[in-house]
Amino acid sequence: MVNTSSERSPSSAAAARIRQAAIEAFAEAGYAGTSTRAITGHLGMSATAMYPHYRSKEELLFAIASEGHRLVLDAMRAAEAQARALSGATWTSRLRGVVAAFAQWQARESRLARVVQYEMRSLSREHFHEIAAIREETTALVADLVDGGIVAGEFGVKDGGDAVLAIMSLCVDVCRWFPARGYRNPEVVGAVYANLAASLVESRLR
């Protein structure tokens, strides 16, 4: 396996500053429209200052994408564990908790999420597949809840895959528009999307 720069200095303060500057730059101008000189220049560093931490702009994007995808997956898993532990937990309450966490994270970390969600096409094939595997875990978490609710007779949706596709697409899109007029609180966004997810799977769709 390739030893990436992020593995060489994962807790480096300089590496963290470079990642944050890159997130801001990529969110504003896109990956293709951002040079490494622009990223380091924003920090008052020379153009070569990035290379002890990241060998290329693509490797820097991979570090950001990996971190972002793992953070949102961790948030969703924590929400699922919390919802499942509550007395009287249902498939609906568990799904609502996970979707709220997902949408909330997309809003709260909208600039990071924008890079994570919309710049994947710029990754190398190897890095793309690594990130895609994490995305599959995220989707599987929601799919397991939807399928569980269907099997238990709690959800009336006939095709769980259709519901999962809609839920994931809705949540991912949050980072594109947040904040917007009337929606500036991530927790409010989370609640709205939890309601939407519950509506997508409720029994009236039978």
KOLMARNU-886218 format. One line per field, with one value per residue: residue number from 1; residue in three letters; x, z, y of N, C-alpha, C, O in turn. Coordinates in steps of 0.05 Angstrom, whole numbers, plus 32768, in hexadecimal, padded with zeros to 4 digits. Example, Ala and Ser with C-alpha at 12.3 -4.5 7.8 and 13.67 -1.06 7.14 Angstrom:
rokol 1_2;
koldo ALA_SER;
n.u 8108_8101;
n.w 809C_808E;
n.v 7F8E_7FD3;
ca.u 80F6_8111;
ca.w 809C_808F;
ca.v 7FA6_7FEB;
c.u 8108_8102;
c.w 809C_809D;
c.v 7FBE_8001;
o.u 811D_810C;
o.w 80A9_80A1;
o.v 7FBE_8017;
***
This chain:
rokol 1_2_3_4_5_6_7_8_9_10_11_12_13_14_15_16_17_18_19_20_21_22_23_24_25_26_27_28_29_30_31_32_33_34_35_36_37_38_39_40_41_42_43_44_45_46_47_48_49_50_51_52_53_54_55_56_57_58_59_60_61_62_63_64_65_66_67_68_69_70_71_72_73_74_75_76_77_78_79_80_81_82_83_84_85_86_87_88_89_90_91_92_93_94_95_96_97_98_99_100_101_102_103_104_105_106_107_108_109_110_111_112_113_114_115_116_117_118_119_120_121_122_123_124_125_126_127_128_129_130_131_132_133_134_135_136_137_138_139_140_141_142_143_144_145_146_147_148_149_150_151_152_153_154_155_156_157_158_159_160_161_162_163_164_165_166_167_168_169_170_171_172_173_174_175_176_177_178_179_180_181_182_183_184_185_186_187_188_189_190_191_192_193_194_195_196_197_198_199_200_201_202_203_204_205_206;
koldo MET_VAL_ASN_THR_SER_SER_GLU_ARG_SER_PRO_SER_SER_ALA_ALA_ALA_ALA_ARG_ILE_ARG_GLN_ALA_ALA_ILE_GLU_ALA_PHE_ALA_GLU_ALA_GLY_TYR_ALA_GLY_THR_SER_THR_ARG_ALA_ILE_THR_GLY_HIS_LEU_GLY_MET_SER_ALA_THR_ALA_MET_TYR_PRO_HIS_TYR_ARG_SER_LYS_GLU_GLU_LEU_LEU_PHE_ALA_ILE_ALA_SER_GLU_GLY_HIS_ARG_LEU_VAL_LEU_ASP_ALA_MET_ARG_ALA_ALA_GLU_ALA_GLN_ALA_ARG_ALA_LEU_SER_GLY_ALA_THR_TRP_THR_SER_ARG_LEU_ARG_GLY_VAL_VAL_ALA_ALA_PHE_ALA_GLN_TRP_GLN_ALA_ARG_GLU_SER_ARG_LEU_ALA_ARG_VAL_VAL_GLN_TYR_GLU_MET_ARG_SER_LEU_SER_ARG_GLU_HIS_PHE_HIS_GLU_ILE_ALA_ALA_ILE_ARG_GLU_GLU_THR_THR_ALA_LEU_VAL_ALA_ASP_LEU_VAL_ASP_GLY_GLY_ILE_VAL_ALA_GLY_GLU_PHE_GLY_VAL_LYS_ASP_GLY_GLY_ASP_ALA_VAL_LEU_ALA_ILE_MET_SER_LEU_CYS_VAL_ASP_VAL_CYS_ARG_TRP_PHE_PRO_ALA_ARG_GLY_TYR_ARG_ASN_PRO_GLU_VAL_VAL_GLY_ALA_VAL_TYR_ALA_ASN_LEU_ALA_ALA_SER_LEU_VAL_GLU_SER_ARG_LEU_ARG;
n.u 8011_8009_802F_8012_8017_7FF7_7FF6_8029_802E_8000_7FED_8004_800A_8014_8005_7FCE_7FBF_7FC9_7FA5_7F74_7F78_7F77_7F44_7F23_7F34_7F29_7EF1_7EE1_7EF7_7EF9_7F19_7F38_7F3F_7F62_7FA3_7FE0_8001_7FDF_7FC5_7FEE_8001_7FD8_7FE1_800F_803C_8072_806F_8082_807B_8053_8061_8081_8058_802D_8031_801B_7FE8_7FBC_7FC2_7FBB_7F85_7F6F_7F7C_7F5B_7F28_7F26_7F28_7EFA_7ECF_7ED4_7ECA_7E93_7E7C_7E88_7E6A_7E36_7E34_7E3A_7E0A_7DE5_7DF2_7DE4_7DAD_7D9A_7DA3_7D7D_7D42_7D0A_7D18_7D0F_7D0E_7D04_7D11_7D47_7D59_7D4C_7D6E_7DA1_7D9F_7D95_7DC6_7DE8_7DD7_7DDC_7E14_7E25_7E13_7E2A_7E61_7E67_7E8A_7EB7_7E9A_7E87_7EB6_7EC4_7E98_7E92_7EC2_7ED8_7EE2_7F12_7F39_7F6D_7F69_7F72_7F6D_7F39_7F1B_7F25_7F0B_7ED8_7ECB_7EC3_7E98_7E72_7E6C_7E52_7E22_7E0F_7E03_7DD5_7DB5_7DB0_7D90_7D61_7D53_7D4C_7D20_7CF9_7CF7_7CE5_7CB2_7CA7_7CB2_7C94_7CA6_7CB4_7CE2_7D1E_7D50_7D45_7D32_7D5F_7D83_7D6A_7D6A_7DA2_7DB3_7D97_7DAD_7DE4_7DE2_7DDB_7E0A_7E14_7DF0_7DEC_7DFF_7DBB_7D86_7D5B_7D6D_7D9D_7DAF_7DCF_7DB9_7D82_7D7E_7D8D_7D61_7D37_7D46_7D46_7D0F_7CFF_7D17_7CFC_7CC9_7CD0_7CD2_7CA5_7C68_7C3C_7C4D_7C45;
n.w 8000_7FF2_8014_802E_8032_8059_807D_808E_80AC_80D0_80FB_80F8_8103_80DB_80AD_80B7_80B4_807E_8066_8077_805E_8029_8026_802A_7FFC_7FD3_7FD9_7FCA_7F96_7F7C_7F71_7F41_7F34_7F58_7F6D_7F89_7F9A_7FA5_7FD2_7FF9_7FF8_8010_8044_804E_8041_801C_7FD8_7FD8_800A_8016_8007_802B_8049_8028_7FEB_7FBC_7F9C_7F93_7FB9_7FE7_7FE1_7FE6_801B_8035_8022_8037_806E_8075_8063_8089_80B8_80B3_80AF_80E1_8101_80F2_8101_8138_8144_8136_815C_818B_8183_817F_81B2_81D1_81F9_81DF_81AA_8164_811F_8101_8123_8128_80F3_80EA_810F_80FA_80C6_80D4_80EC_80C1_809B_80BB_80C3_808F_8089_80B4_80AA_8077_804F_804F_8044_8011_7FF2_7FFD_7FE8_7FB2_7F96_7F8C_7F5A_7F4A_7F63_7F63_7F43_7F69_7F9A_7F95_7F97_7FCC_7FE9_7FD6_7FED_8022_801D_800D_803D_805A_803E_8044_807A_807E_805B_8076_80A1_8087_806C_8098_80B1_808A_8089_80BC_80B8_80C3_80A0_8064_8030_7FF0_7FD3_7FEE_7FDC_7FBA_7FDE_7FFF_7FD9_7FCE_8001_800D_7FE2_7FEB_801D_8012_7FF0_8010_801F_7FF2_7FF0_8023_8050_804B_803E_8074_8085_80AD_80D7_80E9_8108_8101_80CB_80CC_80E7_80C3_8097_80AF_80B7_8081_8070_808F_807A_8047_804E_8069_807C_805B_8027_8013;
n.v 7FE8_802D_805D_8093_80DB_80F1_80C8_80CA_80F9_8101_8120_8150_8195_81BA_819D_8198_81CE_81D7_81B4_81CC_81FE_81EC_81D5_8203_821D_81F8_81F3_8225_8230_8200_81C0_81BA_81EF_8203_8211_81F3_821A_8244_8230_8229_825D_827A_826F_8288_826B_824D_8233_8200_81ED_81C9_8196_8175_815F_8150_812F_8140_8169_8149_8120_813E_814C_8118_810D_8131_8121_80ED_80F6_8115_80F3_80CA_80E4_80F4_80C1_80AC_80CF_80C1_808C_8091_80AC_8085_805D_8078_8081_804C_803A_8052_804B_802A_8032_8036_801F_804C_8077_806D_8072_80A8_80C0_80B4_80CB_8101_810D_8106_812E_815B_815C_8166_8199_81B7_81B0_81C6_81DB_81B9_818A_8196_8193_815D_8141_8152_8153_8123_810C_811D_8100_80CE_808C_8063_807D_8090_8061_8051_807A_8073_8043_8051_8072_804C_8031_8058_805D_8029_8028_8047_8029_7FF8_8006_8017_7FE7_7FC6_7FDD_7FD3_7F9B_7F92_7FA4_7FD8_8001_8017_801D_8002_7FF7_7FF6_8007_8032_8058_805F_8075_80A6_80BE_80C2_80E2_8111_8122_8128_8153_817F_819C_81B9_81E5_81FB_822F_8247_8275_8276_8245_823B_8221_81E8_81BE_81C5_81BA_8184_816E_8179_8159_8127_8121_8120_80F1_80CB_80D2_80BD_8086_8077_8054_8062_8061_802F;
ca.u 8000_8018_8030_800A_8022_7FE6_7FFE_8043_802C_7FE3_7FE6_8014_7FFB_8017_7FF4_7FB3_7FBB_7FC9_7F8B_7F5F_7F7A_7F6F_7F27_7F18_7F3A_7F1A_7ED5_7EDC_7EFE_7EFA_7F34_7F46_7F45_7F74_7FBF_7FED_800D_7FC9_7FBF_8003_8003_7FC4_7FEC_8029_8051_807C_8060_808C_8077_803F_806B_8088_8040_801D_8042_800E_7FCE_7FA9_7FC5_7FAF_7F68_7F69_7F7C_7F43_7F11_7F26_7F21_7EDE_7EBE_7ED5_7EBC_7E76_7E74_7E8A_7E53_7E1E_7E36_7E34_7DEE_7DD7_7DF6_7DD5_7D90_7D94_7DA4_7D66_7D2B_7CF5_7D23_7D02_7D1D_7CFF_7D21_7D63_7D5E_7D4B_7D87_7DB8_7D9B_7D9A_7DE3_7DF5_7DD0_7DE8_7E30_7E28_7E0E_7E3E_7E7B_7E5F_7EA1_7EC5_7E88_7E87_7ECE_7EC2_7E83_7E91_7EDC_7EE3_7EEA_7F2E_7F4B_7F78_7F57_7F76_7F61_7F1C_7F10_7F27_7EF6_7EBE_7EC5_7EB9_7E7D_7E61_7E65_7E3E_7E09_7E06_7DF8_7DB9_7DA7_7DAA_7D79_7D49_7D4C_7D43_7D05_7CE8_7CF4_7CD5_7C97_7CA4_7CB3_7C83_7CB3_7CB7_7CFE_7D30_7D65_7D3B_7D30_7D7A_7D8E_7D5E_7D74_7DBE_7DB6_7D8D_7DBF_7DFD_7DDE_7DDA_7E22_7E14_7DE1_7DEC_7DE6_7DA9_7D71_7D49_7D7A_7DB8_7DB5_7DD3_7DA6_7D68_7D81_7D8C_7D46_7D28_7D4D_7D3C_7CF3_7CFD_7D1E_7CE5_7CB3_7CD7_7CCF_7C8E_7C56_7C29_7C58_7C3F;
ca.w 8000_7FF0_802D_8027_8043_8070_8090_8099_80C0_80D3_8110_80F4_8103_80C0_809B_80BC_80A8_8061_805F_807A_8048_8011_8027_8023_7FE0_7FC1_7FDC_7FBB_7F79_7F72_7F71_7F28_7F32_7F6E_7F6B_7FA3_7FA1_7FB1_7FEC_800C_7FF9_8023_805F_804F_803D_8000_7FC8_7FDD_8026_8019_7FFF_8041_8055_8012_7FD4_7FA5_7FA2_7F94_7FD3_7FFA_7FDE_7FF1_8039_803C_801C_804A_8088_8075_8062_80A2_80CD_80B0_80B5_80FE_810C_80EC_8112_8154_8146_8136_8176_819F_817E_8185_81CF_81DF_81FF_81CB_8190_814D_8107_80F9_8134_8122_80D9_80EE_811C_80E7_80B1_80E0_80F0_80A6_8090_80CC_80BE_8075_808D_80C6_809C_805B_803D_804E_8037_7FF4_7FE6_8000_7FD7_7F96_7F89_7F8A_7F3F_7F46_7F70_7F53_7F44_7F82_7FB0_7F91_7FA1_7FE9_7FF3_7FCE_8001_803A_8015_800E_8059_8062_8031_8050_8095_8079_804E_808A_80B0_8076_8068_80B2_80B5_8077_8092_80D5_80B2_80CD_8088_804E_8016_7FE4_7FCB_8001_7FCD_7FB0_7FF5_8007_7FC5_7FD2_801B_800A_7FD0_7FF9_8032_8006_7FE3_8024_801F_7FDB_7FF4_803F_805B_8039_804C_8083_808E_80B5_80EF_80E1_8116_80F4_80B2_80D3_80EE_80AA_8087_80BD_80B0_8065_806E_809B_8067_8030_8054_807A_8072_8047_800C_800B;
ca.v 8000_8046_806C_80AE_80F1_80F5_80B4_80D1_810E_8105_8133_8168_81AE_81C6_818E_81A0_81E9_81D4_81A8_81DF_8211_81DF_81D3_821D_8223_81E5_81F9_823E_8230_81E4_81B4_81C0_820B_820B_8208_81EF_8234_8253_8225_8230_827A_8283_826A_8295_8257_824A_821F_81E5_81E6_81B4_817C_8162_8154_8144_812F_814D_8174_8133_8113_814F_8148_80FE_810F_8140_8110_80D7_8101_811E_80DC_80BB_80F4_80F2_80A6_80AA_80DE_80B1_8074_809A_80B2_806B_8050_8087_807C_8030_8036_805E_803A_802D_8039_802A_8023_8067_8089_8069_807E_80C5_80C9_80B2_80DF_811B_8110_8109_8148_816F_815E_8173_81B6_81C2_81AF_81C8_81E0_819F_8177_819D_8187_8140_8136_815A_8154_8107_8105_8126_80ED_80B8_8075_8054_808D_8091_8048_8052_808B_8066_802E_805E_807B_8034_802B_806C_8055_8010_802E_8050_8013_7FE4_8010_8016_7FCB_7FBB_7FE7_7FC5_7F7F_7F93_7FAE_7FF4_8012_800D_8021_7FE8_7FF4_8003_8014_804C_806A_8065_8087_80C0_80C9_80C9_80F8_8129_812A_8131_816D_8195_81AC_81CA_81FD_8205_8239_8255_8285_8265_822D_8242_8211_81CC_81AC_81C8_81AB_8168_8167_817A_8142_8110_8120_8118_80D4_80BC_80D3_80AC_806A_8071_803F_806B_805C_8014;
c.u 8012_8018_802A_8016_8012_7FED_8018_8041_800F_7FDC_7FF6_8003_7FFD_8006_7FD7_7FAC_7FB9_7FAE_7F75_7F60_7F71_7F50_7F1A_7F1C_7F2A_7EFC_7ECE_7EE0_7EFE_7F17_7F44_7F4E_7F57_7F90_7FCB_7FF9_7FF7_7FC3_7FD5_8007_7FEF_7FCE_8007_8040_805B_806D_8069_8087_8063_804C_8076_8070_802F_802D_8036_7FF4_7FB9_7FAA_7FB9_7F90_7F60_7F69_7F63_7F2A_7F0F_7F1D_7F03_7ECA_7EBD_7EC7_7E9E_7E6D_7E74_7E72_7E39_7E1E_7E30_7E17_7DDD_7DDA_7DE5_7DB7_7D89_7D93_7D8C_7D4F_7D15_7CFE_7D15_7D14_7D1B_7D11_7D3F_7D6B_7D5E_7D64_7D9F_7DB6_7D9F_7DB7_7DF1_7DF0_7DDC_7E05_7E35_7E24_7E24_7E5A_7E77_7E76_7EB1_7EB4_7E87_7E9F_7ECC_7EAF_7E86_7EAC_7EE8_7EED_7F07_7F42_7F56_7F65_7F59_7F69_7F43_7F0F_7F10_7F10_7EDB_7EB7_7EBA_7E9C_7E69_7E59_7E50_7E22_7DFD_7DFA_7DDA_7DA9_7D9F_7D92_7D5F_7D40_7D41_7D26_7CF1_7CE2_7CE2_7CB8_7C92_7CA4_7CA2_7C8F_7CB9_7CD4_7D10_7D46_7D5D_7D3B_7D4D_7D87_7D84_7D69_7D91_7DC2_7DAD_7DA1_7DDA_7DFA_7DDE_7DF2_7E23_7E06_7DE3_7E04_7DD5_7D94_7D5E_7D55_7D98_7DC1_7DB8_7DC0_7D8A_7D68_7D7F_7D70_7D34_7D2D_7D46_7D1E_7CEF_7D02_7D07_7CCE_7CB7_7CD1_7CB6_7C79_7C42_7C33_7C52_7C2B;
c.w 8000_800B_8028_803B_805C_8085_809D_80AF_80C5_80E7_810E_80F3_80E7_80AC_809E_80B1_808A_8058_8061_8064_802E_8010_801F_8006_7FCD_7FC2_7FCB_7F9D_7F6D_7F72_7F59_7F27_7F48_7F6B_7F87_7FAC_7FAF_7FCD_8000_800E_800D_803F_8063_804D_8020_7FF2_7FCE_7FFA_802A_8016_8015_804D_8040_7FF8_7FBB_7FAE_7FA4_7FAE_7FE9_7FF9_7FEA_800F_8043_8039_8030_8065_8089_8074_807C_80B8_80CB_80B6_80D4_810B_8108_80FE_812F_8158_8146_8151_818C_819C_8186_81A3_81DE_81E3_81EA_81B0_817A_8135_80FD_8109_812E_8107_80DC_80FB_810A_80D1_80BC_80E3_80D5_809B_80A0_80C7_80A3_8077_809D_80B9_807E_8047_8039_803E_8019_7FE6_7FE6_7FEC_7FB9_7F88_7F86_7F6F_7F39_7F54_7F5C_7F55_7F5F_7F99_7FAE_7F9C_7FBF_7FF5_7FED_7FE2_801A_8035_8015_802A_8063_8057_803E_806B_8092_806E_8063_809B_80A0_8072_8082_80B7_80A2_8081_80AB_80D0_80BB_80B5_8072_8032_800A_7FDC_7FDD_7FF3_7FC3_7FC7_7FFE_7FF3_7FCA_7FEC_8018_7FF8_7FDD_800D_8026_7FFA_7FF7_8022_8007_7FE0_800F_8042_8046_804A_805A_808E_8094_80CD_80E7_80EF_810A_80DA_80B7_80D9_80D5_809A_8094_80B7_8094_8062_8079_8088_804F_8035_8063_806C_805D_802A_8002_7FF4;
c.v 8019_8054_8089_80C2_80F4_80E0_80BB_80E6_8115_811B_814D_8181_81BC_81B8_8195_81BB_81E8_81C8_81BC_81F5_8206_81DC_81ED_8223_8212_81EB_8212_823B_8214_81DA_81BC_81DE_8216_8200_8203_820A_8246_824A_822D_824E_8286_8281_8279_8283_8258_8234_8203_81DB_81CF_8198_816A_8154_8145_8146_813C_8159_815E_8124_8123_814D_812D_80FF_811D_812F_80F9_80E0_8108_8107_80CC_80CA_80F2_80D6_80A2_80B8_80CE_8098_807B_80A0_8098_805D_805D_8081_8060_802B_8041_8049_803F_8035_8029_802D_8040_807A_8086_8075_809D_80CF_80C9_80C8_80FB_8121_8115_8125_815F_8172_816C_8191_81C3_81C4_81B2_81CC_81C6_818B_817C_8191_8169_8134_813B_815A_8138_8100_810C_8113_80D9_80A0_8066_8063_808F_8078_8046_8062_807F_8051_8039_8067_8063_802D_803F_8065_803C_8014_8036_8038_7FFE_7FED_800F_7FF9_7FBE_7FC4_7FDA_7FA9_7F7E_7F9B_7FCA_8007_8006_8011_8005_7FE3_8004_8012_802F_8061_8072_8079_80A3_80CD_80D3_80E1_8112_8134_8135_814D_8185_81A7_81BF_81E5_820A_8219_8247_8263_8272_824C_8233_8232_81F4_81B9_81AD_81B8_818D_815E_8166_8161_8128_810B_8116_80FA_80C3_80BC_80C0_808F_8063_8060_8048_8066_8040_8013;
o.u 8027_8003_803C_801F_801D_7FEA_801E_8051_8006_7FC7_7FF6_7FEF_7FE9_7FFA_7FC8_7F96_7FA9_7FA2_7F64_7F4B_7F64_7F44_7F08_7F09_7F1F_7EEE_7EB8_7ECF_7F02_7F2A_7F5B_7F62_7F5B_7F93_7FC0_7FFA_7FFD_7FBD_7FCE_800E_7FF6_7FC6_8013_8056_804D_8060_805A_808D_8064_8042_8076_8073_8023_8036_8044_7FEA_7FA6_7F95_7FAE_7F83_7F4B_7F57_7F57_7F19_7EF9_7F0D_7EF6_7EB7_7EA8_7EBB_7E91_7E57_7E62_7E66_7E29_7E08_7E22_7E0B_7DCA_7DC6_7DDA_7DA9_7D73_7D85_7D88_7D4B_7D0E_7CEF_7D10_7D28_7D2E_7D1E_7D4E_7D80_7D6F_7D6F_7DAF_7DCA_7DAB_7DC1_7E03_7E03_7DE6_7E0F_7E47_7E31_7E2F_7E68_7E83_7E75_7EB9_7EBE_7E85_7E9C_7ED2_7EB4_7E7F_7EAE_7EFF_7EFF_7F13_7F5A_7F4A_7F55_7F45_7F5B_7F35_7EFB_7EFE_7F04_7EC8_7E9F_7EA8_7E8B_7E52_7E43_7E3E_7E0E_7DE5_7DE7_7DC9_7D92_7D89_7D81_7D4A_7D28_7D2E_7D16_7CDA_7CCB_7CD2_7CA8_7C7B_7C97_7CA1_7C83_7CC3_7CDE_7D12_7D4F_7D6E_7D43_7D51_7D94_7D93_7D6F_7D97_7DD2_7DBA_7DA7_7DE4_7E0D_7DE0_7DEF_7E32_7E0F_7DDC_7E1A_7DDF_7D91_7D51_7D4A_7DA9_7DD7_7DA4_7DB7_7D7D_7D55_7D72_7D69_7D24_7D1A_7D40_7D15_7CDD_7CF4_7D00_7CC0_7CA4_7CCC_7CB1_7C7A_7C38_7C23_7C58_7C23;
o.w 800D_8018_801D_8051_8071_809D_80B4_80C2_80C1_80E5_8120_80E4_80DE_809B_808A_80A6_807E_8045_804F_805A_801E_7FFB_800E_7FF8_7FB9_7FAD_7FC0_7F8E_7F54_7F73_7F5B_7F1A_7F4B_7F65_7F9B_7FC5_7FC2_7FDF_8016_8023_801A_8051_8078_8057_800F_7FFF_7FCB_8001_803F_8022_8012_805B_8046_7FF1_7FA9_7FC4_7FB4_7FB9_7FFC_800E_7FF7_801B_8057_804A_8039_8072_809D_8084_8084_80CA_80DF_80C2_80DE_811F_811A_8108_813D_816D_8155_815B_819D_81B0_8191_81AC_81F5_81D2_81E5_819F_817D_8136_80F2_80FE_812F_8104_80D0_80F3_810A_80CB_80AE_80DD_80D3_8093_8096_80C7_80A1_8068_8096_80BE_806E_8031_8023_802D_8009_7FD0_7FD2_7FE0_7FA9_7F70_7F7F_7F6D_7F26_7F52_7F47_7F67_7F6B_7FA9_7FC2_7FAA_7FCC_8009_7FFD_7FE8_8027_8046_801D_802F_8072_8065_8042_8073_80A1_8075_8061_80A3_80AA_8074_8081_80C1_80AA_8081_80AE_80E2_80BA_80B7_806F_801F_8018_7FDD_7FDB_7FFC_7FC3_7FC3_8004_7FFB_7FC9_7FEB_8021_7FFF_7FD9_800E_8030_7FFA_7FEE_8024_8008_7FD6_8013_8038_8033_8062_804D_809F_8083_80D7_80DE_80E2_8108_80D3_80A9_80D0_80D2_8090_8087_80B3_808E_8054_806D_8085_8044_8023_8069_8053_804E_8017_7FEC_7FEB;
o.v 8019_8056_8097_80BB_80FA_80E5_80B4_80E6_812C_8128_815D_8181_81C7_81C5_8197_81BF_81F6_81D1_81BD_81FD_8213_81DF_81ED_822D_821B_81E9_8215_8243_8212_81E9_81C3_81E4_822E_81E8_820E_820F_8254_825A_8238_8259_829A_8290_8277_8289_8263_8223_81F0_81C5_81C2_8185_8151_8140_8130_815C_8143_8153_815F_811C_8118_814B_812B_80F3_8115_812D_80F2_80D3_8100_8106_80C2_80BE_80EF_80D3_8095_80AE_80CD_8091_806B_8099_8096_8052_8050_807D_805B_8019_803A_8038_8057_803F_8011_803C_804B_808C_8099_8081_80AA_80E3_80DC_80D5_810C_8137_8125_8133_8173_8189_817D_81A0_81D8_81D7_81A4_81C2_81BF_817D_816A_8186_815C_811F_812A_8161_8135_80F0_8102_8117_80D3_809F_805F_8057_808E_807A_803B_805B_8081_804D_802D_8065_8066_8024_8037_8066_803A_8006_802D_8034_7FF2_7FDC_8007_7FF3_7FAE_7FB4_7FD5_7FA0_7F6C_7F9A_7FD3_801C_7FEE_8008_7FF4_7FCC_801C_8027_8042_8077_808A_808C_80B6_80E5_80E9_80F3_8127_814C_8149_815D_819C_81C0_81D3_81FA_8221_8214_8252_825E_8261_823F_8230_8236_81E8_81A5_8199_81AA_817F_8149_8154_8154_8114_80F5_8106_80EC_80AF_80A7_80B5_8080_804C_805D_8038_8068_8039_7FFE;
***
